[in-house]
């Protein structure tokens, strides 16, 4: 059995729209990360960036008690420089940033992951500006 290896020049990228309305944040992020990475394609090659463009519209939800118990933490590098934000305020003020953090954490930490995250487009409402690319709605859950 032969294995197909895709070259960088032969990658055909498509556009997909994910509707995250009232769906769990993590489940939507997994689907987006798989599409960005290209893992659902039959000719997936691990060392080639063969993923697609993903548009996520609407706001996902967190299940359970994660809104009160989960924190987004960052550190400035200085002593006492830890900044904490509850996901309750993060989801209220910047829900697209919370989705970007979830998807970015699921991508590889190398040049393929850094270029894949640039193909993620996030929008708060149901409308997006990429209608000219004729994106397909992703239906498989």
Backbone as JSON, one array per atom type, in Angstrom:
{
  "sequence": "XXXXXXXXXXXXXXXXXXXXXXXXXXXXXXXXXXXXXXXXXXXXXXXXXXXXXXXXXXXXXXXXXXXXXXXXXXXXXXXXXXXXXXXXXXXXXXXXXXXXXXXXXXXXXXXXXXXXXXXXXXXXXXXXXXXXXXXXXXXXX",
  "N": [[0.85, -1.17, 0.0], [0.6, 2.17, -0.89], [1.64, 5.35, 0.35], [0.3, 8.57, 0.37], [1.93, 11.6, 0.07], [1.62, 14.92, 0.63], [2.66, 17.82, -1.02], [3.72, 21.18, -0.22], [2.96, 22.97, -2.18], [0.82, 21.74, -3.4], [-1.43, 21.9, -1.83], [-4.86, 22.28, -1.32], [-6.92, 24.67, -0.16], [-9.9, 25.08, 1.71], [-12.82, 26.92, 2.78], [-14.53, 27.03, 5.83], [-17.47, 27.36, 7.86], [-18.2, 27.52, 11.22], [-20.83, 27.21, 13.42], [-21.12, 28.28, 16.56], [-23.08, 28.67, 18.41], [-24.55, 28.22, 21.48], [-23.13, 25.87, 21.91], [-20.7, 23.71, 23.44], [-17.59, 25.18, 24.42], [-15.1, 23.82, 24.27], [-15.64, 21.57, 22.64], [-16.28, 22.76, 20.21], [-13.85, 24.0, 19.72], [-12.16, 21.82, 19.32], [-13.08, 20.76, 16.88], [-12.53, 22.95, 15.23], [-9.72, 23.09, 15.49], [-8.94, 20.66, 14.35], [-9.79, 21.06, 11.7], [-8.23, 23.3, 11.0], [-5.71, 22.2, 11.12], [-5.88, 20.2, 9.24], [-6.44, 17.55, 9.63], [-8.67, 16.02, 9.06], [-8.68, 15.5, 6.41], [-8.28, 13.23, 3.66], [-5.73, 13.06, 2.59], [-3.86, 13.83, 4.54], [-0.84, 15.11, 5.77], [1.61, 14.98, 8.18], [3.86, 16.7, 8.42], [3.39, 18.84, 6.81], [1.71, 21.88, 6.26], [-1.45, 21.59, 5.8], [-4.02, 22.49, 6.24], [-7.34, 23.99, 6.49], [-9.28, 27.06, 6.1], [-11.05, 28.51, 8.81], [-14.04, 29.81, 9.99], [-15.52, 31.06, 12.8], [-18.57, 31.7, 14.14], [-20.84, 33.41, 16.33], [-21.28, 32.91, 19.92], [-19.73, 30.59, 22.01], [-20.5, 28.34, 24.76], [-19.69, 27.72, 28.21], [-19.69, 24.76, 30.08], [-21.05, 23.3, 33.1], [-19.5, 24.32, 36.18], [-17.59, 26.01, 35.25], [-17.54, 28.72, 34.56], [-17.39, 30.1, 36.98], [-15.21, 28.91, 38.27], [-13.0, 28.59, 36.58], [-9.97, 30.07, 35.41], [-8.27, 32.56, 33.47], [-4.94, 32.87, 33.13], [-2.05, 34.94, 33.14], [1.36, 35.99, 32.99], [3.58, 38.61, 33.75], [6.27, 38.37, 33.98], [7.65, 39.65, 35.9], [8.24, 39.98, 39.46], [5.46, 39.09, 41.35], [3.78, 39.49, 39.22], [1.54, 38.12, 38.28], [-1.44, 37.86, 36.56], [-4.86, 37.4, 36.81], [-7.9, 36.38, 35.39], [-11.29, 35.78, 35.63], [-13.22, 33.35, 33.89], [-15.82, 34.04, 33.61], [-15.97, 36.84, 33.36], [-14.29, 37.04, 31.15], [-15.66, 35.64, 29.13], [-17.87, 37.27, 28.96], [-16.87, 39.74, 28.12], [-14.88, 39.3, 26.08], [-15.49, 36.95, 24.19], [-14.54, 35.81, 21.84], [-11.78, 35.79, 22.16], [-11.45, 33.91, 24.17], [-12.2, 31.62, 22.77], [-10.18, 31.6, 20.85], [-7.93, 31.13, 22.47], [-8.51, 28.52, 23.34], [-8.47, 27.05, 20.92], [-5.88, 27.57, 20.04], [-4.38, 26.31, 22.01], [-4.75, 23.68, 21.3], [-3.39, 23.27, 19.0], [-0.27, 22.37, 17.34], [2.87, 23.3, 18.84], [4.68, 24.81, 17.05], [6.03, 25.97, 13.88], [4.06, 25.21, 12.09], [1.71, 25.2, 13.64], [1.66, 27.89, 14.38], [1.23, 29.2, 11.94], [-1.18, 28.06, 11.26], [-3.02, 29.06, 13.11], [-3.41, 31.59, 12.18], [-5.23, 31.32, 10.18], [-7.66, 31.16, 11.38], [-10.71, 32.68, 11.87], [-12.62, 34.79, 13.82], [-15.82, 35.77, 15.0], [-18.2, 37.77, 16.73], [-21.01, 38.02, 16.34], [-23.69, 36.63, 14.25], [-23.01, 37.27, 11.64], [-20.41, 37.49, 9.17], [-17.41, 38.68, 7.49], [-16.44, 37.32, 5.33], [-17.82, 36.43, 3.06], [-17.29, 36.44, 0.36], [-15.47, 34.43, -0.1], [-16.95, 32.17, -0.26], [-17.73, 30.26, 1.92], [-18.26, 26.96, 3.3], [-20.79, 25.5, 5.31], [-20.02, 23.81, 8.24], [-21.11, 20.69, 9.08], [-20.84, 18.23, 10.35], [-20.73, 16.91, 13.57]],
  "CA": [[0.0, 0.0, 0.0], [1.41, 3.37, -0.97], [1.22, 6.47, 1.18], [0.37, 9.83, -0.36], [2.52, 12.71, 0.8], [1.24, 16.16, -0.03], [3.65, 18.9, -0.99], [3.15, 22.47, 0.19], [2.38, 23.63, -3.35], [-0.36, 21.02, -3.85], [-2.51, 21.98, -0.83], [-6.07, 22.99, -1.71], [-7.57, 25.13, 1.07], [-11.31, 25.43, 1.64], [-13.31, 27.76, 3.87], [-15.64, 26.43, 6.57], [-18.11, 28.17, 8.89], [-18.69, 26.78, 12.38], [-21.76, 27.96, 14.25], [-20.83, 27.87, 17.94], [-24.15, 29.14, 19.28], [-25.02, 27.29, 22.52], [-22.36, 24.63, 21.89], [-19.57, 23.82, 24.37], [-16.39, 25.84, 23.9], [-14.06, 22.85, 23.96], [-16.04, 20.73, 21.51], [-16.14, 23.57, 19.01], [-12.43, 24.24, 19.52], [-11.58, 20.59, 18.77], [-13.43, 20.7, 15.46], [-11.78, 24.01, 14.55], [-8.3, 22.73, 15.45], [-8.77, 19.6, 13.36], [-9.91, 21.64, 10.37], [-7.06, 24.15, 10.76], [-4.54, 21.32, 10.96], [-6.09, 19.37, 8.06], [-6.43, 16.14, 10.04], [-9.84, 15.33, 8.56], [-8.51, 15.27, 4.98], [-7.72, 11.9, 3.4], [-4.31, 13.16, 2.24], [-3.17, 14.55, 5.62], [0.59, 14.87, 5.94], [1.9, 15.66, 9.45], [4.91, 17.71, 8.36], [3.0, 19.88, 5.85], [0.55, 22.64, 6.7], [-2.46, 21.32, 4.78], [-5.32, 22.79, 6.83], [-8.29, 24.88, 5.82], [-9.68, 28.27, 6.81], [-12.21, 28.27, 9.67], [-14.75, 30.99, 10.49], [-16.39, 30.7, 13.92], [-19.53, 32.77, 14.44], [-21.6, 33.27, 17.58], [-20.53, 32.72, 21.16], [-19.86, 29.27, 22.62], [-20.8, 28.38, 26.19], [-18.94, 26.82, 29.09], [-20.62, 23.91, 30.83], [-20.71, 23.06, 34.5], [-19.2, 25.49, 37.0], [-16.35, 26.58, 34.73], [-17.6, 30.18, 34.56], [-16.97, 30.62, 38.28], [-14.0, 28.28, 38.79], [-11.89, 28.59, 35.63], [-9.27, 31.35, 35.31], [-7.26, 32.79, 32.44], [-3.78, 33.41, 33.84], [-0.88, 35.34, 32.37], [2.38, 36.52, 33.87], [4.4, 39.62, 33.09], [7.69, 38.04, 34.11], [8.16, 40.34, 37.08], [7.78, 39.44, 40.73], [4.09, 39.5, 41.63], [3.17, 39.91, 37.97], [0.5, 37.21, 37.83], [-2.75, 38.47, 36.32], [-5.9, 36.39, 36.71], [-9.22, 36.82, 34.95], [-12.28, 34.7, 35.63], [-13.82, 33.12, 32.59], [-17.12, 34.71, 33.57], [-15.75, 38.16, 32.76], [-13.68, 36.87, 29.84], [-16.71, 35.27, 28.18], [-18.79, 38.39, 28.8], [-16.22, 40.84, 27.42], [-14.13, 38.89, 24.88], [-15.69, 35.52, 23.97], [-13.72, 35.33, 20.73], [-10.44, 35.55, 22.69], [-11.5, 32.62, 24.87], [-12.19, 30.57, 21.74], [-8.84, 31.58, 20.26], [-7.05, 30.46, 23.43], [-8.8, 27.09, 23.34], [-8.01, 26.46, 19.66], [-4.42, 27.69, 20.0], [-3.82, 25.29, 22.88], [-4.89, 22.37, 20.68], [-2.53, 23.19, 17.82], [1.12, 22.1, 17.71], [3.65, 24.48, 19.22], [5.77, 24.98, 16.09], [5.67, 26.9, 12.81], [2.8, 24.79, 11.49], [0.65, 25.69, 14.51], [1.61, 29.36, 14.35], [0.6, 29.64, 10.7], [-2.55, 27.56, 11.24], [-3.89, 29.93, 13.92], [-3.71, 32.8, 11.4], [-6.37, 31.02, 9.32], [-8.87, 31.15, 12.21], [-11.4, 33.96, 11.87], [-13.63, 34.75, 14.88], [-16.79, 36.87, 14.98], [-19.15, 37.7, 17.85], [-22.38, 37.82, 15.89], [-23.9, 35.6, 13.21], [-22.5, 37.71, 10.35], [-18.96, 37.58, 9.0], [-17.05, 39.48, 6.32], [-15.76, 36.46, 4.36], [-18.81, 35.81, 2.17], [-16.71, 36.35, -0.98], [-14.73, 33.18, -0.21], [-17.96, 31.12, -0.36], [-17.47, 29.21, 2.89], [-19.25, 25.92, 3.49], [-21.16, 25.3, 6.7], [-19.56, 22.52, 8.75], [-22.28, 20.08, 9.67], [-20.49, 17.06, 11.15], [-20.41, 17.26, 14.96]],
  "C": [[0.9, 1.24, 0.0], [0.79, 4.47, -0.11], [1.35, 7.75, 0.36], [0.94, 10.89, 0.56], [2.26, 13.98, 0.0], [2.39, 17.15, 0.08], [2.95, 20.21, -0.65], [2.45, 23.15, -0.98], [1.06, 22.99, -3.78], [-1.55, 21.13, -2.89], [-3.64, 22.84, -1.37], [-6.82, 23.38, -0.44], [-9.01, 25.51, 0.8], [-11.65, 26.32, 2.84], [-14.52, 27.07, 4.5], [-16.16, 27.42, 7.6], [-18.6, 27.24, 9.98], [-19.62, 27.68, 13.17], [-21.63, 27.45, 15.67], [-21.94, 28.26, 18.9], [-24.65, 28.01, 20.18], [-24.36, 25.92, 22.42], [-21.19, 24.79, 22.86], [-18.32, 24.36, 23.69], [-15.34, 24.83, 23.45], [-14.39, 21.97, 22.77], [-15.9, 21.48, 20.2], [-14.67, 23.82, 18.7], [-11.73, 23.01, 18.93], [-11.85, 20.49, 17.28], [-12.63, 21.74, 14.68], [-10.3, 23.65, 14.44], [-8.04, 21.62, 14.44], [-8.88, 20.12, 11.94], [-8.71, 22.51, 10.03], [-5.81, 23.33, 10.49], [-4.64, 20.47, 9.71], [-6.18, 17.9, 8.38], [-7.62, 15.36, 9.51], [-9.76, 15.07, 7.05], [-7.92, 13.87, 4.75], [-6.24, 11.93, 3.05], [-3.54, 13.99, 3.26], [-1.71, 14.12, 5.7], [1.03, 15.65, 7.17], [2.92, 16.79, 9.35], [4.61, 18.82, 7.36], [1.75, 20.58, 6.39], [-0.53, 22.53, 5.63], [-3.87, 21.6, 5.29], [-6.12, 23.78, 6.04], [-8.51, 26.13, 6.66], [-10.95, 27.96, 7.6], [-12.75, 29.61, 10.16], [-15.67, 30.5, 11.6], [-17.27, 31.91, 14.23], [-20.29, 32.4, 15.7], [-20.68, 32.95, 18.76], [-20.8, 31.33, 21.72], [-20.11, 29.43, 24.12], [-19.85, 27.44, 26.94], [-19.94, 26.04, 29.93], [-20.15, 23.77, 32.27], [-20.47, 24.36, 35.25], [-17.94, 26.19, 36.52], [-16.37, 28.11, 34.71], [-17.12, 30.76, 35.88], [-15.6, 30.1, 38.7], [-12.79, 28.36, 37.87], [-11.32, 30.0, 35.5], [-8.4, 31.37, 34.07], [-6.11, 33.5, 33.14], [-2.69, 33.79, 32.86], [0.09, 36.0, 33.34], [3.26, 37.49, 33.11], [5.88, 39.29, 33.12], [8.33, 38.71, 35.31], [7.61, 39.68, 38.33], [6.39, 39.98, 41.03], [3.32, 39.9, 40.39], [2.1, 38.98, 37.43], [-0.83, 37.94, 37.72], [-3.75, 37.35, 36.11], [-7.21, 37.04, 36.29], [-10.15, 35.63, 34.98], [-12.87, 34.57, 34.23], [-15.21, 33.74, 32.49], [-16.99, 36.09, 32.94], [-15.14, 38.04, 31.37], [-14.73, 36.52, 28.79], [-17.71, 36.41, 27.97], [-18.18, 39.49, 27.94], [-15.58, 40.43, 26.1], [-14.31, 37.39, 24.62], [-14.85, 34.97, 22.82], [-12.28, 35.08, 21.16], [-10.37, 34.23, 23.44], [-11.49, 31.46, 23.88], [-10.82, 30.47, 21.09], [-7.84, 30.89, 21.18], [-7.26, 28.96, 23.41], [-8.27, 26.42, 22.07], [-6.48, 26.48, 19.61], [-3.75, 26.64, 20.89], [-3.88, 23.89, 22.29], [-4.04, 22.2, 19.43], [-1.09, 22.91, 18.24], [1.88, 23.4, 17.96], [4.88, 24.58, 18.33], [5.29, 25.89, 14.97], [4.36, 26.5, 12.13], [1.62, 25.29, 12.32], [0.52, 27.2, 14.48], [1.0, 29.88, 13.06], [-0.86, 29.18, 10.62], [-3.48, 28.48, 12.01], [-4.22, 31.22, 13.17], [-4.89, 32.57, 10.46], [-7.68, 30.91, 10.09], [-9.45, 32.55, 12.25], [-12.57, 33.88, 12.84], [-14.51, 35.98, 14.82], [-17.8, 36.66, 16.1], [-20.55, 37.36, 17.38], [-22.49, 36.76, 14.81], [-23.37, 36.0, 11.83], [-20.98, 37.72, 10.35], [-18.67, 38.28, 7.67], [-16.42, 38.64, 5.21], [-16.74, 35.75, 3.43], [-18.25, 35.64, 0.76], [-15.94, 35.05, -1.19], [-15.65, 31.97, -0.34], [-17.69, 29.97, 0.62], [-18.61, 28.21, 2.99], [-19.56, 25.82, 4.99], [-20.71, 23.9, 7.13], [-20.7, 21.88, 9.51], [-21.94, 18.89, 10.57], [-20.09, 17.49, 12.55], [-19.82, 16.09, 15.68]]
}
